[in-house]
Amino acid sequence: MTTQLRRHTEDLSWVLTPLLDLPGVQNAVIATGDGLVTGHSADLGRDNADRVAAMTASLHAAARAFTVAFTEAEQVRLTQTVVESDLGYAVVTPAGANSSLAVFALPGADLGTIAYQMQVQVAALARALASPAREASGT
């Protein structure tokens, strides 16, 4: 089971390619709701991807609690969380029931295009995860 999960995890990185091709996008991570990496850009490295995934889960939880505190709403559905710094932008968007897609882009990057492409890739990921797994011939 572990081998099968590992193969599945590594396969999710294909979702990041169109995002990484956008001008100004430096790195990207797909993370579970509990902060585990399910895909990351090769330049980021596994240790940093692990940290980003953990922080993505924390950031999403904090953004949800922040919104609840302001609105007193019981159910909050986040659509996007953006952190702006002098080094650029961290953009996080939900990517299914228990995952998020996080991107880091340089200052001056077109956030509208990045946000749009993130939604396109989230939809592609959802379609891929909904597809039945292929079985080897003869089984």
Stockholm file with secondary structure:
# STOCKHOLM 1.0

chainA/1-139         MTTQLRRHTEDLSWVLTPLLDLPGVQNAVIATGDGLVTGHSADLGRDNADRVAAMTASLHAAARAFTVAFTEAEQVRLTQTVVESDLGYAVVTPAGANSSLAVFALPGADLGTIAYQMQVQVAALARALASPAREASGT
#=GR chainA/1-139 SS CHHHHHHHHHHGGGGGHHHHTSTTEEEEEEEETTSCEEEECTTTCHHHHHHHHHHHHHHHHHHHHHHHHHHCCSCCCCCCEEEEETTEEEEEEECSTTEEEEEEECTTCCHHHHHHHHHHHHHHHHHHHHSCCCCCTTC
#=GC SS_cons         CHHHHHHHHHHGGGGGHHHHTSTTEEEEEEEETTSCEEEECTTTCHHHHHHHHHHHHHHHHHHHHHHHHHHCCSCCCCCCEEEEETTEEEEEEECSTTEEEEEEECTTCCHHHHHHHHHHHHHHHHHHHHSCCCCCTTC
//
